[in-house]
Amino acid sequence: MRHLYLMRHAKAKQPSGDMTDHQRPLRKGGKRQAAAMAHVLQHWQALEGGIYVSTAARTRETFDEIAGQLPDHALFNQVHFDEDLYTFDGDGLQAWVESLPNEAERVLVIGHNPALYDLARWLDQTAPHSLPTGSVLHFTLSASWKSAGHNGAKLAGCLTPETASYPLFQRLAPQPPKRNNDTASRIRDMLEHQYQMIRALEAGVIAGVDPEFLHQYRVNLRRSRAVGESVRAITRVPGLKKMLKRLKQRAQATSDLRDIDVFLEDIAKTPPPLTPGSRQGLIQWLQDCQRERHQALCQQLSAPAYAEEMEAWQHFIASDDVGKALSKLTPKRIRTVLNERIARHDEDLAALSLDTHDTGFHELRKGVKRIRYLADLNPETPEPFLSQLKHRQRLLGEYQDLCSRQAWLDAFGASPDNDPQQQQECVQWRDSLEKPKLVLRKEVLALEPMTNVSP
């Protein structure tokens, strides 16, 4: 099996003065694009073979930014700057590919459009109809380079910088609506914006390179549901309960994957009290679980039923029934329900003790989140009160993260395929997490009743 990776140079400056096309350097944004694709290329194993780069300044600088992100790989020892790749002719690039030596199993080309685009469509007609700057296409060939021919390869992957890097995505993401003093309009705008964000984030979630896409996708799903539940607590909206159930199911489908992402990030930042072998065994097991759940999530997001569900939610938001219900919302009605939830929270907080099961603290966290989202509906909610809510959410969120970590360590320890020593070390680590949990329990129990800090 042979692998061909086609990368278009990152965004470059337009020529000015006596500058030739060959001399055009990258823009600052182009350098960010190239840097963002370094780990994509590494993940796709595109840097394990020959790297062939056009001699133009913008392609050279694209390679330099990639190499700068991976200093341990010594990529400068395997790069070839080829004058033949400074071409915009697809036929010439096709001939170049066919002339590659048989022993080359992986080849990365950093070049130019329209030659790359024409080559991609020649290799596989299912290739995208556009190749934005900084994008990478991955093709597999079962035969020799000479037999690549028309439709002689299969497209295995396609990524743009904006689907590989959340910071780059943010620059093009749907912008939040302007603040509207009318409660009904503000809530509807909020729900519509969250819908647009969910749909825009899907490509990055499926790409699976930057975990922040999944986090933000999950946040927008849960916020939409929370806002809907807050509205439902205040006024009746026909069909809303059914819609919210679907949003809840979609958010739940991301829970395990998000917990694994967070766990792996924490292990990378703070090495756990494990021997190197046990740490690597745990990481490998978590990564296997991560891949399995990511594949399942991608299948869901790619299914026609998913798109139909999301479009139905958008139509529902814009419906007359929702408009009529939202028109009944007033700051006074919001405040009435808010006070009821605050009173319930105080009762739940007073019922907790150091011996309470973890679920009691999880339920308290859910109640705080409901209060927070309801308070957000009213622009008159004082900032000090919102700060108090955020503080409580942070404490209870940290507690939940520790419980989640323990649950994954339990699952790892229960796996029959793992080394007994690794399992024992993870059990000991799991038990040691009870100490920071106890500290957080005491902090939560020391919180004042929310009626003392409510608006």
Disulfide bonds with the S-S distance in Angstrom:
none
